[in-house]
Structures are given as C-alpha cells and as structure tokens.
Amino acid sequence: MGFKSLQKQALSALILSPAIFFLASCASAPPAPPSYELTFQHLPRLQIMAGSIVLKSVYQPDETKNLFDTKKPQNPTMIVKQWVQDRLERQPASSAKLVLTIIDGHVEVTQKEEAAVFGLIASQKQVFTANLVVDVAYSASGAAASEEMRVLRVKIASNQSVFGPYSLNILDKAYFMLISDLAGEFDTQMRLVLEKLKIM
C-alpha cells in the first residue's frame, strides 16, 4: 500500500514543511524535519441514528515488543479518535447509543537483513507492522436495558518497509504512510459496519 491507496481512500494527509530563509552572505541552516497531520475533515460527515457516541480502549501496549505507536502522536488509537471527531454526526434527540472499543492498536518495528543477491552487499531494512482492532456496538432507540448490543469487529493489518541506509526523516515518512494507509482502510471498513448496523 502507498500513495495510490491514499488517493483511493481520499484521505487528507497534509505535509507541512517549515519555510527556509536564505540570508545574503550567510549559510542557511539545515531544514527542520517535516511534521505531519492526519485528518478526515475534508470528507462529508456521516449522520448516524445515535444520540450518544462512546469511545473507549482496552488496548495495553506490550512492553516486551519494540513498539512505535507509543512514541508517535499519530498512531492507530489516534486514527479512531480523529475519525469519530471528524466523521460522525449524532442525533441528540435519539436514545440510541454507539460504542467503539479499541481492542488493539499497536505498531511494531523490526529490523531485518536482506541477503546478498548477485554479488550485491547485504542490506538492512526496517519493517513497520500496524494492527488495529475495534469492536463496534450499537443499541437502538427503545431497546431494553437487558437486550444485548449488536457488535461488529473491524480488524486491519498493514505494513511498510524501509531499506537502508535510511535517515530519521525517511523513517518518519514511511511511518506516516503506514498510518495514512491504515486510516484510509479504517474509514472504508467503518462505513461498511455502519451500513450493516443500519444506523446511517
């Protein structure tokens, strides 16, 4: 997955680079690394038949793994929060409730060595692997308190590889591409889930 998938998902990935000023007779300072912002605001809001939307998480990072999501503000958990904020429009008068529970949202990074081929020197690569699992539950208006909520699960896995030599900027770009792909797929699957639940 890459930039083509971003275009298909119509995800707004804004890359903001700081301006570089050149002064006469002075050497310019090296450019600062780019910053990234992920948003769904350019997409139309989805009107759902629910008066309340609850977002919670039971995801606990595994400290035994080399996780990257805990080091970046843009991560799978943030995707869900941003999507709910930007995409959903509730009906305040409705007593129906939509509950999204984040089950998993980790991004693991591993380093692998590519074997030498045709006399070429073996190279290193870093592989980002992202997993996002969200349970979506819905309780319709007028449903009895004892009635079980209907639950559907969204489960997405994605990966992005970076071959050495690589800089921190290159790693950041690869990571953001991974998160952008994940966000696009999450938007697609969530719209399908809402249609199956018949709440939009």
N, CA, C and O of each residue as an XYZ file, in Angstrom:
800
protein
N       0.842     -1.203      0.000
C       0.000      0.000      0.000
C       0.871      1.244      0.000
O       1.940      1.221      0.609
N       0.472      2.321     -0.646
C       1.275      3.527     -0.711
C       0.427      4.714     -1.075
O      -0.719      4.837     -0.643
N       1.017      5.610     -1.894
C       0.318      6.844     -2.218
C      -0.943      6.578     -3.037
O      -1.919      7.314     -2.898
N      -0.954      5.524     -3.905
C      -2.137      5.248     -4.702
C      -3.317      4.907     -3.807
O      -4.442      5.347     -4.043
N      -3.046      4.122     -2.785
C      -4.137      3.767     -1.879
C      -4.635      4.985     -1.134
O      -5.816      5.067     -0.797
N      -3.731      5.952     -0.868
C      -4.152      7.180     -0.189
C      -5.128      7.947     -1.064
O      -6.107      8.516     -0.580
N      -4.841      7.952     -2.378
C      -5.719      8.656     -3.299
C      -7.066      7.957     -3.385
O      -8.100      8.621     -3.440
N      -7.073      6.638     -3.398
C      -8.315      5.891     -3.482
C      -9.173      6.131     -2.264
O     -10.396      6.223     -2.369
N      -8.548      6.231     -1.117
C      -9.301      6.428      0.123
C      -9.625      7.899      0.342
O     -10.360      8.238      1.270
N      -9.096      8.758     -0.486
C      -9.334     10.217     -0.373
C      -9.010     10.735      1.002
O      -9.731     11.555      1.571
N      -7.916     10.244      1.520
C      -7.510     10.669      2.864
C      -6.669     11.922      2.764
O      -5.772     12.012      1.925
N      -6.954     12.875      3.606
C      -6.206     14.134      3.595
C      -4.980     13.995      4.457
O      -5.075     13.984      5.684
N      -3.825     13.889      3.824
C      -2.569     13.830      4.566
C      -1.800     15.095      4.256
O      -1.254     15.241      3.163
N      -1.754     15.987      5.183
C      -1.122     17.282      4.964
C       0.303     17.234      5.452
O       0.556     16.947      6.622
N       1.241     17.514      4.562
C       2.647     17.535      4.933
C       3.077     18.986      5.004
O       3.126     19.691      3.996
N       3.381     19.410      6.191
C       3.714     20.810      6.418
C       5.209     20.942      6.621
O       5.750     20.433      7.603
N       5.876     21.615      5.711
C       7.312     21.802      5.829
C       7.603     23.237      6.225
O       7.049     24.160      5.628
N       8.447     23.447      7.204
C       8.787     24.817      7.606
C       9.538     25.541      6.505
O      10.315     24.933      5.769
N       9.304     26.843      6.392
C       9.971     27.633      5.364
C      11.442     27.769      5.698
O      11.837     27.789      6.864
N      12.248     27.862      4.644
C      13.689     28.019      4.827
C      14.076     29.383      4.278
O      13.832     29.678      3.108
N      14.663     30.195      5.100
C      15.043     31.539      4.679
C      16.549     31.581      4.414
O      17.357     31.091      5.204
N      16.894     32.182      3.278
C      18.292     32.314      2.920
C      18.708     33.768      3.135
O      18.068     34.681      2.614
N      19.762     33.980      3.888
C      20.257     35.318      4.144
C      21.533     35.544      3.345
O      22.375     34.653      3.229
N      21.664     36.745      2.796
C      22.833     37.079      1.988
C      24.097     36.914      2.813
O      24.168     37.332      3.968
N      25.110     36.284      2.184
C      26.424     36.091      2.793
C      26.381     35.200      4.038
O      27.339     35.171      4.810
N      25.286     34.480      4.236
C      25.181     33.578      5.392
C      24.765     32.196      4.911
O      23.919     32.064      4.025
N      25.355     31.186      5.490
C      24.977     29.817      5.145
C      23.624     29.513      5.773
O      23.382     29.844      6.933
N      22.742     28.879      4.998
C      21.411     28.578      5.529
C      21.481     27.408      6.495
O      22.298     26.501      6.338
N      20.618     27.443      7.491
C      20.559     26.354      8.463
C      19.897     25.147      7.818
O      19.062     25.315      6.929
N      20.241     23.942      8.234
C      19.610     22.748      7.662
C      18.118     22.758      7.952
O      17.703     23.174      9.034
N      17.298     22.301      6.994
C      15.842     22.330      7.192
C      15.421     21.417      8.331
O      16.003     20.355      8.550
N      14.403     21.852      9.044
C      13.864     21.033     10.128
C      13.093     19.862      9.533
O      12.594     19.965      8.412
N      12.986     18.767     10.247
C      12.243     17.621      9.726
C      10.773     17.981      9.533
O      10.226     18.778     10.295
N      10.124     17.395      8.510
C       8.722     17.723      8.254
C       7.825     17.225      9.376
O       8.139     16.249     10.057
N       6.697     17.916      9.557
C       5.705     17.460     10.522
C       4.479     16.998      9.751
O       4.264     17.421      8.615
N       3.690     16.149     10.348
C       2.580     15.538      9.638
C       1.288     15.690     10.431
O       1.278     15.618     11.660
N       0.206     15.899      9.699
C      -1.105     15.999     10.325
C      -2.069     15.091      9.583
O      -2.121     15.106      8.353
N      -2.818     14.315     10.314
C      -3.778     13.412      9.704
C      -5.186     13.854     10.094
O      -5.481     14.068     11.270
N      -6.057     13.987      9.077
C      -7.410     14.463      9.350
C      -8.398     13.841      8.373
O      -8.032     13.426      7.273
N      -9.649     13.785      8.791
C     -10.748     13.339      7.926
C     -11.704     14.495      7.638
O     -12.800     14.279      7.120
N     -11.298     15.713      7.968
C     -12.214     16.849      7.921
C     -12.715     17.179      6.522
O     -13.783     17.773      6.375
N     -11.961     16.803      5.493
C     -12.396     17.122      4.133
C     -13.500     16.180      3.655
O     -14.141     16.448      2.639
N     -13.728     15.088      4.371
C     -14.762     14.130      3.988
C     -16.102     14.538      4.602
O     -16.129     15.128      5.682
N     -17.214     14.231      3.926
C     -18.531     14.604      4.471
C     -18.821     13.868      5.774
O     -18.418     12.719      5.954
N     -19.519     14.537      6.673
C     -19.882     13.912      7.942
C     -20.974     12.874      7.711
O     -21.833     13.035      6.844
N     -20.924     11.809      8.501
C     -21.886     10.719      8.397
C     -22.949     10.889      9.478
O     -22.642     10.831     10.669
N     -24.175     11.096      9.071
C     -25.266     11.244     10.026
C     -25.725      9.862     10.475
O     -26.176      9.052      9.666
N     -25.607      9.606     11.761
C     -25.961      8.291     12.288
C     -27.143      8.408     13.247
O     -27.350      9.446     13.876
N     -27.905      7.335     13.344
C     -29.074      7.307     14.217
C     -28.651      6.918     15.630
O     -28.978      5.836     16.118
N     -27.926      7.810     16.266
C     -27.477      7.592     17.641
C     -27.357      8.939     18.331
O     -26.838      9.900     17.762
N     -27.842      8.996     19.559
C     -27.761     10.237     20.314
C     -26.477     10.365     21.092
O     -26.067     11.472     21.442
N     -25.834      9.244     21.370
C     -24.567      9.273     22.105
C     -23.554      8.355     21.444
O     -23.891      7.294     20.918
N     -22.309      8.793     21.487
C     -21.192      8.016     20.933
C     -20.159      7.855     22.040
O     -19.668      8.837     22.596
N     -19.840      6.615     22.348
C     -18.874      6.323     23.409
C     -17.633      5.701     22.784
O     -17.729      4.738     22.022
N     -16.472      6.253     23.109
C     -15.202      5.715     22.628
C     -14.365      5.302     23.828
O     -14.099      6.116     24.712
N     -13.950      4.046     23.865
C     -13.119      3.564     24.957
C     -12.051      2.629     24.417
O     -12.113      2.193     23.268
N     -11.076      2.328     25.254
C      -9.954      1.487     24.830
C      -9.566      0.515     25.936
O      -9.503      0.872     27.112
N      -9.307     -0.726     25.523
C      -8.780     -1.737     26.444
C      -7.385     -2.171     25.988
O      -6.803     -3.112     26.527
N      -6.866     -1.463     24.984
C      -5.534     -1.792     24.455
C      -4.449     -1.433     25.458
O      -4.395     -0.309     25.958
N      -3.587     -2.397     25.744
C      -2.452     -2.197     26.633
C      -1.170     -2.542     25.872
O      -0.987     -3.700     25.496
N      -0.271     -1.569     25.631
C       0.975     -1.847     24.910
C       1.790     -2.947     25.586
O       1.911     -2.988     26.810
N       2.344     -3.833     24.765
C       3.194     -4.916     25.257
C       4.622     -4.391     25.376
O       5.271     -4.130     24.363
N       5.109     -4.236     26.588
C       6.430     -3.645     26.813
C       7.571     -4.553     26.365
O       8.717     -4.111     26.288
N       7.273     -5.813     26.071
C       8.322     -6.734     25.621
C       8.607     -6.578     24.126
O       9.589     -7.125     23.625
N       7.757     -5.836     23.412
C       7.934     -5.640     21.977
C       8.467     -4.240     21.693
O       8.302     -3.320     22.494
N       9.114     -4.099     20.529
C       9.635     -2.796     20.112
C       8.506     -2.012     19.440
O       8.396     -1.980     18.214
N       7.675     -1.387     20.263
C       6.503     -0.689     19.751
C       6.838      0.746     19.366
O       7.617      1.425     20.036
N       6.228      1.191     18.264
C       6.461      2.539     17.757
C       5.268      3.444     18.017
O       5.413      4.666     18.049
N       4.093      2.860     18.201
C       2.889      3.678     18.381
C       2.936      4.493     19.662
O       2.307      5.547     19.754
N       3.685      4.008     20.660
C       3.781      4.738     21.928
C       4.714      5.943     21.829
O       4.766      6.765     22.744
N       5.458      6.051     20.712
C       6.424      7.132     20.544
C       5.917      8.244     19.625
O       6.555      9.290     19.505
N       4.777      8.022     18.981
C       4.273      8.973     17.991
C       2.842      9.399     18.314
O       2.028      8.576     18.734
N       2.533     10.691     18.117
C       1.143     11.121     18.337
C       0.198     10.562     17.281
O      -0.984     10.348     17.550
N       0.729     10.322     16.063
C      -0.083      9.704     15.024
C       0.052      8.188     15.164
O       1.090      7.620     14.826
N      -0.986      7.545     15.658
C      -0.950      6.101     15.858
C      -2.350      5.536     15.644
O      -3.298      6.305     15.488
N      -2.506      4.213     15.634
C      -3.829      3.636     15.380
C      -4.921      4.129     16.325
O      -6.054      4.350     15.896
N      -4.596      4.304     17.600
C      -5.594      4.803     18.550
C      -6.049      6.207     18.170
O      -7.235      6.527     18.249
N      -5.097      7.043     17.757
C      -5.426      8.409     17.340
C      -6.325      8.396     16.099
O      -7.195      9.255     15.960
N      -6.120      7.428     15.197
C      -6.950      7.326     14.000
C      -8.422      7.202     14.382
O      -9.280      7.889     13.827
N      -8.701      6.323     15.333
C     -10.088      6.092     15.745
C     -10.681      7.355     16.366
O     -11.806      7.739     16.044
N      -9.929      7.995     17.249
C     -10.413      9.216     17.903
C     -10.682     10.314     16.877
O     -11.706     10.993     16.941
N      -9.754     10.484     15.929
C      -9.911     11.533     14.918
C     -11.083     11.230     14.001
O     -11.811     12.134     13.592
N     -11.264      9.952     13.679
C     -12.358      9.553     12.792
C     -13.706      9.849     13.440
O     -14.599     10.392     12.789
N     -13.858      9.501     14.701
C     -15.107      9.770     15.417
C     -15.381     11.273     15.452
O     -16.513     11.709     15.246
N     -14.347     12.052     15.712
C     -14.493     13.509     15.813
C     -14.844     14.148     14.474
O     -15.703     15.027     14.409
N     -14.180     13.706     13.405
C     -14.338     14.358     12.101
C     -15.498     13.814     11.273
O     -16.076     14.545     10.469
N     -15.847     12.531     11.461
C     -16.764     11.879     10.530
C     -18.189     11.700     11.039
O     -19.131     11.717     10.247
N     -18.361     11.529     12.345
C     -19.689     11.177     12.848
C     -20.485     12.395     13.298
O     -19.964     13.290     13.964
N     -21.747     12.408     12.922
C     -22.678     13.446     13.365
C     -23.880     12.753     14.004
O     -24.663     12.096     13.318
N     -24.018     12.901     15.294
C     -25.081     12.203     16.027
C     -26.387     12.988     15.989
O     -26.422     14.148     15.579
N     -27.451     12.336     16.421
C     -28.764     12.967     16.540
C     -29.075     13.104     18.026
O     -29.436     12.118     18.669
N     -28.942     14.300     18.584
C     -29.092     14.497     20.023
C     -30.405     13.980     20.600
O     -30.450     13.566     21.758
N     -31.478     13.999     19.802
C     -32.784     13.578     20.315
C     -32.925     12.059     20.410
O     -33.860     11.563     21.039
N     -32.014     11.326     19.797
C     -32.114      9.868     19.779
C     -31.569      9.262     21.068
O     -30.597      9.760     21.637
N     -32.205      8.181     21.521
C     -31.722      7.464     22.707
C     -30.806      6.302     22.336
O     -30.311      5.594     23.214
N     -30.580      6.104     21.041
C     -29.687      5.033     20.588
C     -28.243      5.373     20.947
O     -27.876      6.540     21.083
N     -27.439      4.330     21.095
C     -26.045      4.539     21.511
C     -25.097      3.720     20.642
O     -25.359      2.558     20.331
N     -23.988      4.356     20.257
C     -22.926      3.695     19.500
C     -21.672      3.658     20.366
O     -21.248      4.683     20.900
N     -21.085      2.477     20.502
C     -19.900      2.309     21.347
C     -18.769      1.714     20.518
O     -18.924      0.649     19.921
N     -17.627      2.406     20.482
C     -16.430      1.904     19.809
C     -15.391      1.564     20.871
O     -15.026      2.409     21.689
N     -14.919      0.321     20.850
C     -13.919     -0.131     21.818
C     -12.653     -0.547     21.083
O     -12.676     -1.468     20.266
N     -11.548      0.133     21.376
C     -10.265     -0.203     20.750
C      -9.681     -1.412     21.469
O      -9.353     -1.340     22.653
N      -9.552     -2.520     20.750
C      -9.022     -3.760     21.314
C      -7.507     -3.823     21.142
O      -6.781     -4.233     22.048
N      -7.049     -3.416     19.977
C      -5.607     -3.432     19.674
C      -5.291     -2.232     18.803
O      -6.105     -1.826     17.974
N      -4.107     -1.665     18.989
C      -3.709     -0.510     18.189
C      -2.207     -0.344     18.182
O      -1.703      0.770     18.328
N      -1.475     -1.453     18.012
C      -0.021     -1.365     18.133
C       0.669     -1.282     16.772
O       0.163     -1.768     15.760
N       1.823     -0.657     16.786
C       2.720     -0.627     15.628
C       4.075     -1.129     16.101
O       4.712     -0.516     16.958
N       4.504     -2.235     15.543
C       5.787     -2.825     15.930
C       6.810     -2.597     14.820
O       6.481     -2.690     13.638
N       8.037     -2.301     15.200
C       9.102     -2.117     14.214
C      10.166     -3.186     14.434
O      10.627     -3.401     15.555
N      10.542     -3.847     13.355
C      11.570     -4.889     13.413
C      12.633     -4.599     12.368
O      12.350     -4.016     11.321
N      13.837     -5.004     12.656
C      14.946     -4.812     11.720
C      15.329     -6.159     11.137
O      15.530     -7.132     11.864
N      15.427     -6.201      9.823
C      15.762     -7.443      9.140
C      16.920     -7.195      8.183
O      17.155     -6.070      7.743
N      17.634     -8.265      7.873
C      18.756     -8.159      6.940
C      18.407     -8.892      5.666
O      18.067    -10.075      5.689
N      18.493     -8.181      4.548
C      18.239     -8.765      3.242
C      19.499     -9.472      2.758
O      20.584     -8.890      2.762
N      19.354    -10.718      2.345
C      20.503    -11.496      1.890
C      21.090    -10.902      0.610
O      20.369    -10.334     -0.211
N      22.407    -11.041      0.451
C      23.083    -10.542     -0.748
C      22.647    -11.350     -1.967
O      22.545    -12.575     -1.900
N      22.390    -10.660     -3.085
C      21.955    -11.306     -4.316
C      22.817    -10.810     -5.469
O      23.049     -9.608     -5.597
N      23.292    -11.726     -6.309
C      24.095    -11.385     -7.482
C      25.293    -10.511     -7.119
O      25.609     -9.551     -7.821
N      25.945    -10.848     -6.035
C      27.148    -10.137     -5.646
C      26.914     -8.834     -4.926
O      27.873     -8.180     -4.518
N      25.653     -8.431     -4.755
C      25.362     -7.190     -4.047
C      25.548     -7.376     -2.546
O      25.406     -8.480     -2.021
N      25.864     -6.293     -1.874
C      26.072     -6.335     -0.431
C      24.730     -6.482      0.278
O      23.737     -5.862     -0.105
N      24.718     -7.302      1.304
C      23.501     -7.470      2.097
C      23.086     -6.127      2.692
O      23.936     -5.330      3.089
N      21.798     -5.882      2.752
C      21.304     -4.596      3.246
C      20.353     -4.794      4.417
O      19.774     -5.864      4.607
N      20.212     -3.733      5.191
C      19.301     -3.748      6.330
C      17.976     -3.094      5.925
O      17.943     -2.199      5.080
N      16.909     -3.550      6.532
C      15.629     -2.878      6.331
C      14.839     -2.888      7.636
O      14.949     -3.802      8.453
N      14.047     -1.845      7.797
C      13.159     -1.768      8.947
C      11.733     -1.967      8.459
O      11.319     -1.391      7.453
N      10.994     -2.785      9.179
C       9.620     -3.099      8.802
C       8.672     -2.623      9.898
O       8.764     -3.051     11.048
N       7.761     -1.730      9.520
C       6.708     -1.287     10.433
C       5.481     -2.164     10.195
O       5.028     -2.300      9.059
N       4.948     -2.750     11.248
C       3.739     -3.564     11.151
C       2.679     -2.995     12.083
O       2.888     -2.900     13.293
N       1.540     -2.619     11.512
C       0.469     -1.996     12.297
C      -0.737     -2.919     12.386
O      -1.082     -3.604     11.423
N      -1.374     -2.928     13.550
C      -2.596     -3.702     13.761
C      -3.621     -2.831     14.480
O      -3.317     -2.186     15.483
N      -4.824     -2.827     13.954
C      -5.910     -2.061     14.563
C      -7.150     -2.942     14.630
O      -7.630     -3.440     13.611
N      -7.658     -3.126     15.841
C      -8.870     -3.924     16.058
C      -9.839     -3.086     16.883
O      -9.501     -2.620     17.971
N     -11.046     -2.899     16.355
C     -12.061     -2.085     17.034
C     -13.395     -2.824     17.015
O     -13.860     -3.254     15.959
N     -14.005     -2.970     18.184
C     -15.356     -3.522     18.271
C     -16.359     -2.376     18.220
O     -16.225     -1.382     18.934
N     -17.363     -2.532     17.365
C     -18.389     -1.504     17.193
C     -19.722     -2.073     17.666
O     -20.240     -3.024     17.080
N     -20.275     -1.490     18.726
C     -21.537     -1.969     19.294
C     -22.610     -0.901     19.159
O     -22.339      0.297     19.247
N     -23.851     -1.373     18.939
C     -24.957     -0.427     18.740
C     -26.190     -0.884     19.496
O     -26.587     -2.048     19.432
N     -26.785      0.055     20.210
C     -28.042     -0.188     20.916
C     -29.084      0.763     20.347
O     -28.945      1.982     20.452
N     -30.135      0.202     19.741
C     -31.145      1.020     19.076
C     -32.033      1.743     20.080
O     -32.088      1.376     21.254
N     -32.719      2.764     19.611
C     -33.660      3.502     20.459
C     -34.764      2.564     20.939
O     -35.287      1.761     20.166
N     -35.111      2.671     22.206
C     -36.187      1.854     22.750
C     -35.783      0.450     23.121
O     -36.618     -0.333     23.573
N     -34.497      0.105     22.937
C     -34.048     -1.244     23.282
C     -34.056     -1.421     24.793
O     -33.711     -0.496     25.529
N     -34.448     -2.603     25.259
C     -34.476     -2.882     26.691
C     -33.062     -2.915     27.239
O     -32.122     -3.275     26.531
N     -32.912     -2.538     28.505
C     -31.585     -2.489     29.126
C     -30.922     -3.854     29.128
O     -29.697     -3.959     29.066
N     -31.743     -4.910     29.202
C     -31.206     -6.272     29.245
C     -30.868     -6.812     27.861
O     -30.230     -7.856     27.732
N     -31.298     -6.098     26.836
C     -31.059     -6.553     25.467
C     -29.601     -6.340     25.080
O     -29.044     -5.262     25.285
N     -28.989     -7.386     24.515
C     -27.577     -7.301     24.147
C     -27.388     -6.377     22.945
O     -28.193     -6.358     22.015
N     -26.298     -5.613     22.998
C     -25.973     -4.734     21.878
C     -25.392     -5.565     20.740
O     -24.655     -6.523     20.970
N     -25.727     -5.192     19.530
C     -25.157     -5.866     18.371
C     -23.727     -5.375     18.182
O     -23.473     -4.170     18.183
N     -22.789     -6.314     18.019
C     -21.371     -5.954     17.939
C     -20.768     -6.481     16.642
O     -20.941     -7.649     16.293
N     -20.061     -5.610     15.934
C     -19.287     -5.994     14.755
C     -17.840     -5.575     14.985
O     -17.571     -4.598     15.684
N     -16.912     -6.324     14.391
C     -15.486     -6.051     14.618
C     -14.808     -5.567     13.340
O     -15.010     -6.111     12.255
N     -13.998     -4.527     13.508
C     -13.136     -4.033     12.428
C     -11.713     -4.465     12.754
O     -11.204     -4.181     13.838
N     -11.074     -5.152     11.813
C      -9.717     -5.654     12.047
C      -8.861     -5.357     10.822
O      -9.168     -5.802      9.716
N      -7.783     -4.601     11.030
C      -6.928     -4.171      9.918
C      -5.464     -4.419     10.266
O      -5.027     -4.165     11.388
N      -4.717     -4.916      9.290
C      -3.269     -5.078      9.440
C      -2.596     -4.444      8.230
O      -3.086     -4.566      7.107
N      -1.478     -3.771      8.457
C      -0.763     -3.103      7.372
C       0.719     -3.087      7.695
O       1.106     -3.166      8.861
N       1.551     -2.984      6.665
C       2.991     -2.912      6.918
C       3.669     -2.018      5.894
O       3.147     -1.783      4.804
N       4.831     -1.531      6.264
C       5.630     -0.637      5.417
C       7.098     -0.928      5.678
O       7.526     -0.983      6.831
N       7.877     -1.117      4.609
C       9.302     -1.433      4.751
C      10.167     -0.269      4.294
O       9.824      0.449      3.355
N      11.292     -0.096      4.975
C      12.269      0.936      4.623
C      13.626      0.261      4.511
O      14.091     -0.377      5.456
N      14.261      0.405      3.346
C      15.555     -0.223      3.124
C      16.678      0.765      3.413
O      16.586      1.945      3.075
N      17.729      0.272      4.036
C      18.851      1.124      4.393
C      19.728      1.453      3.197
O      19.655      0.778      2.170
N      20.573      2.506      3.323
C      20.679      3.374      4.503
C      19.489      4.336      4.584
O      18.978      4.791      3.561
N      19.064      4.632      5.788
C      17.899      5.483      5.952
C      18.138      6.486      7.070
O      18.857      6.222      8.034
N      17.511      7.646      6.908
C      17.616      8.702      7.912
C      16.346      8.708      8.756
O      15.387      7.995      8.461
N      16.352      9.521      9.807
C      15.164      9.634     10.647
C      13.989     10.203      9.858
O      12.844      9.803     10.068
N      14.276     11.142      8.944
C      13.204     11.714      8.124
C      12.544     10.657      7.253
O      11.322     10.632      7.111
N      13.359      9.785      6.671
C      12.825      8.715      5.826
C      11.966      7.770      6.651
O      10.901      7.347      6.202
N      12.418      7.437      7.848
C      11.640      6.561      8.725
C      10.321      7.215      9.116
O       9.284      6.553      9.164
N      10.363      8.524      9.398
C       9.141      9.242      9.757
C       8.141      9.233      8.603
O       6.944      9.036      8.814
N       8.635      9.446      7.387
C       7.750      9.445      6.224
C       7.126      8.069      6.014
O       5.934      7.957      5.730
N       7.938      7.024      6.154
C       7.430      5.657      5.988
C       6.374      5.344      7.038
O       5.355      4.720      6.745
N       6.632      5.786      8.261
C       5.671      5.542      9.340
C       4.360      6.273      9.059
O       3.283      5.715      9.265
N       4.448      7.524      8.587
C       3.231      8.274      8.313
C       2.456      7.667      7.149
O       1.225      7.673      7.163
N       3.155      7.142      6.139
C       2.477      6.454      5.042
C       1.712      5.245      5.568
O       0.586      4.977      5.150
N       2.339      4.522      6.489
C       1.691      3.360      7.097
C       0.411      3.775      7.821
O      -0.640      3.163      7.632
N       0.504      4.815      8.651
C      -0.646      5.285      9.407
C      -1.732      5.827      8.472
O      -2.921      5.628      8.723
N      -1.331      6.507      7.402
C      -2.292      7.037      6.431
C      -3.047      5.912      5.735
O      -4.262      5.989      5.559
N      -2.322      4.864      5.340
C      -2.966      3.706      4.724
C      -3.958      3.066      5.691
O      -5.070      2.699      5.313
N      -3.534      2.941      6.934
C      -4.387      2.346      7.962
C      -5.657      3.179      8.152
O      -6.752      2.634      8.291
N      -5.498      4.492      8.156
C      -6.637      5.392      8.336
C      -7.627      5.282      7.179
O      -8.839      5.269      7.393
N      -7.113      5.204      5.963
C      -7.982      5.072      4.802
C      -8.789      3.788      4.838
O      -9.984      3.786      4.542
N      -8.130      2.696      5.202
C      -8.823      1.412      5.277
C      -9.826      1.395      6.429
O     -10.899      0.802      6.311
N      -9.480      2.046      7.541
C     -10.402      2.115      8.673
C     -11.674      2.866      8.286
O     -12.775      2.451      8.648
N     -11.527      3.962      7.555
C     -12.691      4.726      7.112
C     -13.595      3.865      6.234
O     -14.816      3.881      6.390
N     -12.999      3.118      5.319
C     -13.774      2.250      4.425
C     -14.534      1.184      5.208
O     -15.729      0.981      4.994
N     -13.837      0.507      6.111
C     -14.474     -0.574      6.860
C     -15.541     -0.054      7.825
O     -16.569     -0.703      8.020
N     -15.303      1.106      8.424
C     -16.288      1.645      9.360
C     -17.578      2.037      8.643
O     -18.666      1.856      9.190
N     -17.473      2.564      7.442
C     -18.686      2.898      6.693
C     -19.487      1.633      6.381
O     -20.717      1.649      6.421
N     -18.789      0.542      6.072
C     -19.468     -0.732      5.819
C     -20.144     -1.253      7.086
O     -21.255     -1.779      7.035
N     -19.465     -1.102      8.221
C     -20.029     -1.550      9.500
C     -21.290     -0.760      9.837
O     -22.294     -1.343     10.247
N     -21.247      0.553      9.670
C     -22.413      1.381      9.970
C     -23.590      1.026      9.070
O     -24.743      1.077      9.498
N     -23.298      0.667      7.826
C     -24.361      0.248      6.914
C     -24.956     -1.083      7.356
O     -26.171     -1.272      7.296
N     -24.100     -2.012      7.804
C     -24.594     -3.309      8.278
C     -25.446     -3.153      9.535
O     -26.421     -3.877      9.731
N     -25.068     -2.206     10.377
C     -25.843     -1.948     11.592
C     -27.109     -1.143     11.303
O     -27.961     -0.966     12.174
N     -27.217     -0.658     10.057
C     -28.381      0.108      9.598
C     -28.630      1.341     10.470
O     -29.746      1.600     10.919
N     -27.553      2.085     10.689
C     -27.699      3.288     11.517
C     -27.324      4.560     10.759
O     -27.168      5.623     11.360
N     -27.181      4.448      9.435
C     -26.946      5.670      8.664
C     -27.572      5.546      7.279
O     -27.483      6.474      6.475
